[in-house]
Amino acid sequence: MATSITITSLGQVYKYGGLEGFIAFTLITLALVLIVDKKWNSIDALLSKGYVSPILILCIVSLLICLFIALFPSANAGEYGGGSDADDALKIGAEAILSLSNPYHLQTYLGLPITPGLGAILLSIPFYLLGNVSYQNFFWLLILILLIYKYFKNFNTTLILCVFVYVINPLSLVQIITGVDHLTNGIYVFIPLLIFITLFHKKSQNKTLLFISAVMLGISISSRINFLFMIPILFAHIYHSSNYKQALKWTSVSTCTVLLLALPLYLNDPSSFTPVKNAAGRIGHNSEILQISTIFVTLIAVITTGIVCLKRYNQTKTSIFFNFALVQIISISTTVFTRASLSRNIEATDLITFDYGAFTIPFFAFVFITKISANDDVLEHQSLRKT
């Protein structure tokens, strides 16, 4: 958990605190994670007195809302950290979809292309209609809190998740203030995955709910191209815990959903399909897909995915969450060092690429709180047997 927080926040901490600030932040984060890990029983007992955890959760949510209200206008205007056009991309994309036009023919106010996938644009439309696509950050935060509480039936573990995902993670705070959706994107991929995995491992499966959650997972996967690695990892998890037919059936539902959303826009104008071109541009010097740098990073991601798909890495119900997050972190790190190798220098702007690690934060946090809340019910819930 400490590693995931420090890696994902590396760009932001280094940007404002330099190397010394990053070292201090890493040590403090490591200490906090170790304390929670080793002293969880004592912390759990302390938080169980009265309504401490629900009150603190409410305080965290209220604080995040206040920070957004107070700082978003200035941060979005570029007064803090240069601002971001991430919310503008979703806004323009939503407008384009509602007017039945191709969003990838348009640009943000910074002159940059619209890069989120159609899944991200579709999920942002309700909040665009409410007046600000950044409102989705709080909607999905509340859904995450409710889901984690329902899963663990414990406000204390829910509080710890909120603390590690939002309070002590500078990247999360920056994205809340600036309206960036990367963390939220990770959350709304995590949520249908958790629902699907929970439903799948029940003795009595509800096929209708499984189908709906698989479709929702497909929609969320289509939000960013990097989430495509979820499909083989999900296939491996289902295969090792059940059988080949089940794995093929359920991953086909999500895959078909992704194709139904992505293919029409891609076939409409392949040259302007920026979700793919942007990914290539993040890695190499241009947006061409077939260049040495993109091939190298893709190869590393594919090899890592292949390794985590082995049975030995799919022994528990949380394995899939850790495996997916690990593939993302390794891919992002490889991207940073590949760009540094090409330019023969690592600059602060290259380290900002670690901001994309926000996608993995809810996955790592869930694995961590599952570990520390290892009561008999959770342990029994996690055991997988090949049927």
C-alpha positions as CSV (number, residue, x, y, z in Angstrom):
1,M,0.0,0.0,0.0
2,A,2.8,2.4,0.9
3,T,4.5,1.6,-2.4
4,S,1.4,2.3,-4.4
5,I,0.8,5.7,-2.6
6,T,4.3,6.9,-3.1
7,I,4.6,5.8,-6.7
8,T,1.3,7.3,-7.8
9,S,2.1,10.5,-6.0
10,L,5.7,10.7,-7.1
11,G,5.1,13.3,-9.8
12,Q,3.1,15.7,-7.6
13,V,5.3,15.4,-4.5
14,Y,8.5,15.8,-6.5
15,K,7.0,18.7,-8.4
16,Y,6.3,20.7,-5.2
17,G,8.7,19.2,-2.7
18,G,11.7,18.1,-4.7
19,L,13.7,14.9,-3.8
20,E,13.8,15.8,-0.1
21,G,10.1,16.2,0.0
22,F,9.5,12.9,-1.7
23,I,11.9,11.0,0.6
24,A,10.1,12.5,3.7
25,F,6.7,11.7,2.2
26,T,7.8,8.1,1.5
27,L,9.0,7.6,5.0
28,I,5.9,9.1,6.6
29,T,3.6,7.0,4.3
30,L,5.5,3.8,5.1
31,A,5.3,4.4,8.8
32,L,1.5,5.0,8.6
33,V,0.9,1.9,6.6
34,L,3.0,-0.2,8.9
35,I,1.2,1.1,12.0
36,V,-2.2,0.4,10.5
37,D,-1.0,-3.1,9.4
38,K,0.6,-4.1,12.6
39,K,-1.8,-2.4,15.1
40,W,-5.1,-2.9,13.3
41,N,-6.8,-4.7,16.1
42,S,-6.1,-1.9,18.5
43,I,-7.1,0.8,16.0
44,D,-10.2,-1.2,15.1
45,A,-11.2,-1.4,18.8
46,L,-10.5,2.4,19.3
47,L,-12.6,3.3,16.3
48,S,-15.5,1.1,17.4
49,K,-16.3,3.3,20.3
50,G,-19.5,5.2,19.6
51,Y,-19.8,6.6,16.0
52,V,-16.2,7.6,15.5
53,S,-15.7,6.1,12.1
54,P,-19.0,7.2,10.5
55,I,-18.4,10.8,11.8
56,L,-14.8,10.8,10.5
57,I,-16.0,9.5,7.1
58,L,-18.6,12.3,7.0
59,C,-15.8,14.8,7.9
60,I,-13.6,13.5,5.1
61,V,-16.3,13.8,2.5
62,S,-17.3,17.2,3.7
63,L,-13.6,18.4,3.6
64,L,-13.2,17.2,0.0
65,I,-16.4,19.0,-1.0
66,C,-15.3,22.2,0.7
67,L,-11.9,22.0,-1.0
68,F,-13.5,21.5,-4.4
69,I,-15.9,24.4,-3.9
70,A,-13.2,26.7,-2.6
71,L,-10.3,25.8,-4.9
72,F,-11.7,24.3,-8.1
73,P,-12.5,27.6,-9.9
74,S,-8.9,28.9,-9.3
75,A,-7.3,25.5,-9.9
76,N,-9.2,24.9,-13.1
77,A,-8.2,28.4,-14.3
78,G,-4.5,27.4,-13.9
79,E,-3.7,29.4,-10.8
80,Y,-2.6,26.2,-9.0
81,G,-0.3,23.7,-10.8
82,G,-1.2,24.9,-14.3
83,G,-4.7,23.6,-14.2
84,S,-6.1,20.7,-16.2
85,D,-8.3,20.2,-19.3
86,A,-9.4,16.7,-18.2
87,D,-12.9,17.9,-17.2
88,D,-13.1,20.0,-20.4
89,A,-12.4,17.0,-22.5
90,L,-15.3,15.1,-20.9
91,K,-17.5,18.2,-21.2
92,I,-16.8,18.6,-24.9
93,G,-17.1,14.8,-25.4
94,A,-20.5,14.8,-23.7
95,E,-21.7,17.7,-25.9
96,A,-20.5,15.9,-29.0
97,I,-22.2,12.6,-28.1
98,L,-25.5,14.3,-27.2
99,S,-25.4,16.1,-30.6
100,L,-24.5,12.7,-32.3
101,S,-21.1,13.9,-33.6
102,N,-17.7,12.4,-33.3
103,P,-16.0,13.7,-30.1
104,Y,-12.5,12.8,-31.4
105,H,-12.7,15.5,-34.1
106,L,-12.7,18.2,-31.3
107,Q,-10.1,19.7,-29.0
108,T,-10.0,21.1,-25.5
109,Y,-9.3,24.8,-24.6
110,L,-5.6,23.9,-24.5
111,G,-5.7,22.7,-28.1
112,L,-5.4,19.0,-27.0
113,P,-7.4,16.2,-28.4
114,I,-10.3,14.5,-26.6
115,T,-8.6,11.3,-25.2
116,P,-11.1,9.6,-22.8
117,G,-12.8,6.5,-24.3
118,L,-16.5,6.5,-25.0
119,G,-17.2,4.7,-21.7
120,A,-15.8,7.7,-19.7
121,I,-17.7,10.2,-21.9
122,L,-21.0,8.3,-21.5
123,L,-20.6,8.0,-17.7
124,S,-19.9,11.7,-17.5
125,I,-23.1,12.8,-19.4
126,P,-25.4,12.9,-16.3
127,F,-23.0,15.2,-14.5
128,Y,-22.5,17.4,-17.6
129,L,-26.3,17.8,-17.6
130,L,-26.1,18.8,-13.9
131,G,-23.7,21.5,-14.8
132,N,-20.2,20.1,-14.1
133,V,-18.7,16.8,-15.1
134,S,-16.4,17.0,-12.0
135,Y,-19.4,16.3,-9.8
136,Q,-18.9,12.6,-10.8
137,N,-15.9,12.6,-8.5
138,F,-18.1,12.9,-5.5
139,F,-20.9,10.6,-6.8
140,W,-18.5,7.7,-7.3
141,L,-16.8,8.5,-3.9
142,L,-20.2,8.0,-2.2
143,I,-20.9,4.8,-4.2
144,L,-17.4,3.5,-3.2
145,I,-18.1,4.2,0.5
146,L,-21.5,2.5,0.4
147,L,-20.1,-0.6,-1.5
148,I,-17.1,-1.0,0.8
149,Y,-19.3,-0.7,3.9
150,K,-21.7,-3.3,2.5
151,Y,-18.9,-5.6,1.5
152,F,-17.1,-5.5,4.9
153,K,-20.0,-4.5,7.1
154,N,-17.6,-2.4,9.0
155,F,-17.3,1.4,9.1
156,N,-13.7,1.2,10.4
157,T,-12.3,-0.5,7.3
158,T,-14.4,1.9,5.2
159,L,-12.7,4.8,7.0
160,I,-9.2,3.4,6.5
161,L,-9.9,3.1,2.8
162,C,-11.0,6.7,2.6
163,V,-7.9,7.8,4.5
164,F,-5.5,5.9,2.2
165,V,-7.4,6.7,-1.0
166,Y,-8.0,10.4,-0.3
167,V,-6.5,11.9,2.8
168,I,-2.9,10.9,2.8
169,N,-2.6,10.7,-1.0
170,P,-1.5,14.1,-2.5
171,L,-2.4,13.0,-6.0
172,S,-6.0,12.2,-5.0
173,L,-6.4,15.6,-3.4
174,V,-4.9,17.4,-6.4
175,Q,-7.3,15.6,-8.7
176,I,-10.3,16.4,-6.5
177,I,-9.4,20.1,-6.5
178,T,-8.7,20.3,-10.2
179,G,-11.6,18.1,-11.3
180,V,-9.5,15.4,-13.0
181,D,-11.3,12.1,-13.3
182,H,-8.4,9.6,-13.2
183,L,-9.0,8.4,-9.7
184,T,-12.7,8.3,-10.3
185,N,-12.1,6.4,-13.5
186,G,-10.3,3.8,-11.4
187,I,-13.2,3.7,-9.0
188,Y,-15.9,3.1,-11.5
189,V,-13.9,0.3,-13.0
190,F,-13.2,-1.2,-9.6
191,I,-16.9,-1.1,-8.5
192,P,-18.5,-3.3,-11.3
193,L,-15.5,-5.6,-11.0
194,L,-16.0,-6.1,-7.3
195,I,-19.7,-6.6,-7.8
196,F,-19.1,-9.2,-10.5
197,I,-16.4,-11.1,-8.5
198,T,-18.6,-11.1,-5.4
199,L,-21.7,-12.4,-7.4
200,F,-19.6,-14.9,-9.3
201,H,-18.2,-16.6,-6.2
202,K,-21.6,-16.9,-4.5
203,K,-22.9,-20.5,-4.3
204,S,-26.2,-19.4,-5.8
205,Q,-25.4,-17.2,-8.8
206,N,-27.8,-14.6,-10.1
207,K,-27.2,-14.8,-13.9
208,T,-29.1,-11.6,-14.5
209,L,-27.1,-9.5,-12.1
210,L,-23.9,-11.2,-13.3
211,F,-24.7,-10.2,-16.9
212,I,-25.5,-6.6,-15.9
213,S,-22.3,-6.3,-13.9
214,A,-20.3,-7.7,-16.8
215,V,-21.9,-5.2,-19.2
216,M,-21.2,-2.4,-16.7
217,L,-17.6,-3.6,-16.4
218,G,-17.3,-3.5,-20.2
219,I,-18.6,0.1,-20.3
220,S,-16.1,1.1,-17.6
221,I,-13.2,-0.7,-19.4
222,S,-14.0,1.2,-22.6
223,S,-13.2,4.4,-20.7
224,R,-9.4,4.2,-21.2
225,I,-7.4,1.9,-23.4
226,N,-5.2,0.8,-20.5
227,F,-8.1,-1.0,-18.9
228,L,-8.2,-3.5,-21.7
229,F,-5.6,-5.5,-19.7
230,M,-8.5,-6.2,-17.3
231,I,-10.0,-8.7,-19.8
232,P,-7.3,-11.4,-19.9
233,I,-6.7,-11.0,-16.1
234,L,-10.4,-11.5,-15.5
235,F,-10.4,-14.5,-17.8
236,A,-7.6,-16.1,-15.9
237,H,-9.2,-15.5,-12.6
238,I,-12.5,-17.0,-13.6
239,Y,-10.7,-20.0,-15.3
240,H,-8.6,-20.8,-12.3
241,S,-11.6,-20.6,-9.9
242,S,-14.1,-22.2,-12.1
243,N,-13.6,-23.5,-15.7
244,Y,-12.8,-22.4,-19.3
245,K,-16.5,-22.1,-20.4
246,Q,-17.3,-19.8,-17.5
247,A,-14.3,-17.7,-18.2
248,L,-15.1,-17.4,-22.0
249,K,-18.7,-16.7,-21.4
250,W,-18.4,-13.8,-19.0
251,T,-15.3,-12.1,-20.5
252,S,-17.1,-12.3,-23.8
253,V,-19.9,-10.2,-22.4
254,S,-17.5,-7.4,-21.3
255,T,-15.4,-7.7,-24.5
256,C,-18.5,-7.4,-26.8
257,T,-19.6,-4.3,-24.8
258,V,-16.2,-2.7,-25.3
259,L,-16.3,-3.4,-29.0
260,L,-19.9,-2.1,-29.4
261,L,-18.8,1.2,-27.9
262,A,-15.4,1.6,-29.5
263,L,-15.6,0.1,-33.0
264,P,-18.2,2.5,-34.5
265,L,-16.2,5.6,-33.6
266,Y,-12.9,3.9,-34.6
267,L,-14.3,2.8,-38.0
268,N,-15.9,6.2,-38.6
269,D,-12.4,7.8,-38.7
270,P,-9.5,5.6,-37.6
271,S,-6.9,8.4,-38.0
272,S,-8.7,10.6,-35.4
273,F,-9.3,7.9,-32.8
274,T,-7.3,9.6,-30.1
275,P,-7.7,7.1,-27.2
276,V,-5.1,4.9,-29.1
277,K,-3.0,7.8,-30.5
278,N,-2.8,9.5,-27.1
279,A,-1.5,6.3,-25.5
280,A,1.3,6.1,-28.1
281,G,2.1,9.7,-27.7
282,R,2.5,9.3,-23.9
283,I,5.2,6.7,-24.5
284,G,7.2,7.9,-27.6
285,H,8.0,11.1,-29.4
286,N,4.9,10.9,-31.6
287,S,1.4,9.4,-31.8
288,E,2.5,6.6,-34.2
289,I,1.5,3.2,-32.7
290,L,4.3,1.2,-34.4
291,Q,7.4,2.7,-32.9
292,I,10.1,1.0,-30.8
293,S,9.1,2.7,-27.5
294,T,5.4,1.8,-27.8
295,I,6.2,-1.8,-28.8
296,F,8.6,-2.2,-25.9
297,V,6.1,-0.8,-23.3
298,T,3.3,-2.9,-24.7
299,L,5.5,-6.0,-24.7
300,I,6.4,-5.4,-21.0
301,A,2.7,-5.0,-20.2
302,V,1.8,-8.2,-22.1
303,I,4.5,-10.2,-20.4
304,T,3.5,-8.9,-17.0
305,T,-0.2,-9.7,-17.7
306,G,0.8,-13.2,-18.8
307,I,2.7,-13.8,-15.6
308,V,-0.1,-12.7,-13.3
309,C,-2.5,-14.9,-15.2
310,L,-0.8,-18.0,-13.9
311,K,-2.7,-20.1,-11.4
312,R,-0.2,-19.4,-8.6
313,Y,-1.1,-15.7,-8.7
314,N,-4.9,-16.3,-8.7
315,Q,-5.4,-18.1,-5.4
316,T,-7.7,-15.6,-3.6
317,K,-10.6,-13.4,-4.5
318,T,-8.5,-10.2,-4.2
319,S,-5.8,-11.6,-6.6
320,I,-7.5,-10.0,-9.6
321,F,-7.5,-6.6,-8.0
322,F,-3.8,-6.7,-7.1
323,N,-2.8,-8.3,-10.5
324,F,-4.5,-5.6,-12.5
325,A,-3.1,-2.8,-10.4
326,L,0.4,-4.3,-10.7
327,V,0.2,-4.5,-14.5
328,Q,-0.8,-0.8,-14.6
329,I,2.0,0.3,-12.2
330,I,4.7,-1.6,-14.1
331,S,3.4,-0.3,-17.5
332,I,3.4,3.3,-16.2
333,S,6.9,3.0,-14.7
334,T,8.2,1.4,-17.9
335,T,6.7,4.4,-19.8
336,V,8.5,6.9,-17.6
337,F,11.8,5.2,-17.9
338,T,11.4,4.6,-21.7
339,R,10.7,8.3,-22.2
340,A,13.7,9.1,-20.0
341,S,15.9,6.8,-22.0
342,L,14.8,8.4,-25.3
343,S,15.6,11.9,-24.0
344,R,18.5,10.7,-21.8
345,N,17.1,12.7,-18.9
346,I,14.3,12.3,-16.4
347,E,12.4,15.6,-16.0
348,A,9.6,16.6,-13.6
349,T,7.2,16.6,-16.5
350,D,8.1,12.9,-17.1
351,L,7.4,12.0,-13.5
352,I,3.9,13.5,-13.8
353,T,3.2,10.5,-15.9
354,F,2.9,8.6,-12.6
355,D,-0.3,10.6,-12.1
356,Y,-1.9,7.9,-14.3
357,G,-1.3,5.6,-11.4
358,A,-4.4,7.1,-9.9
359,F,-6.3,4.4,-11.8
360,T,-4.8,1.8,-9.5
361,I,-5.4,3.4,-6.1
362,P,-8.8,1.9,-5.3
363,F,-7.5,-1.6,-6.3
364,F,-4.4,-1.5,-4.0
365,A,-6.5,0.1,-1.2
366,F,-9.0,-2.7,-1.4
367,V,-6.4,-5.4,-1.3
368,F,-4.8,-3.7,1.8
369,I,-8.0,-3.3,3.8
370,T,-9.0,-6.9,3.0
371,K,-5.6,-8.0,4.4
372,I,-5.9,-6.0,7.7
373,S,-9.5,-7.0,8.2
374,A,-8.7,-10.6,8.0
375,N,-11.5,-12.0,10.2
376,D,-12.8,-15.5,9.8
377,D,-15.7,-14.4,7.5
378,V,-13.4,-12.5,5.1
379,L,-10.9,-15.3,5.0
380,E,-13.6,-17.9,4.3
381,H,-15.0,-15.6,1.7
382,Q,-11.7,-15.3,-0.1
383,S,-10.9,-19.0,-0.4
384,L,-11.1,-20.3,-3.9
385,R,-11.4,-23.9,-5.0
386,K,-11.3,-25.2,-8.5
387,T,-14.7,-26.7,-9.4
